[in-house]
Amino acid sequence: MFYTHSTAFDSFFVGMVKNITDGVYLYQIFRASIWVMVSLPLIVMLHSKTFTQYILMGALSAVSSVLLFIPNPYMPADVAMAHFAETSSSNFLWGMAMVFFVNRAIRQGGIEGI
């Protein structure tokens, strides 16, 4: 309701088409690519400290959600706090998953020169 300003829901496919035509998916792919490029060197530098890698990358990924604590005219506080709980926990898990897959690629020789 907050994002659409309506109680009516579009079907999944209608919403997906809107997001594609509005460029939301392309923007998210671009943003994720930047985040991975920034994270890869840190994961590789901490390669011998596996537990530290998982916790540090999870925390660094989750810290981007801290901006939701800053009051702004675009998002009410209750929506921001719900969004904070959602994004910080999922970003923490994605950071840990990134470590898992990078370490797996390194072990299997999928990343050259490391």
Protein Blocks (a to p, Z undefined) as FASTA:
>chain_A
ZZnopabdcdfklmmmmmmmnommmmmmmmmmmmmmmmmmmmmmmmmmmmlmmmmmmmmm
mmmmmmmmpccfkbcfklmmmmmmmmmmmmmmmmmmmmmmmmmmmmnopaghZZ
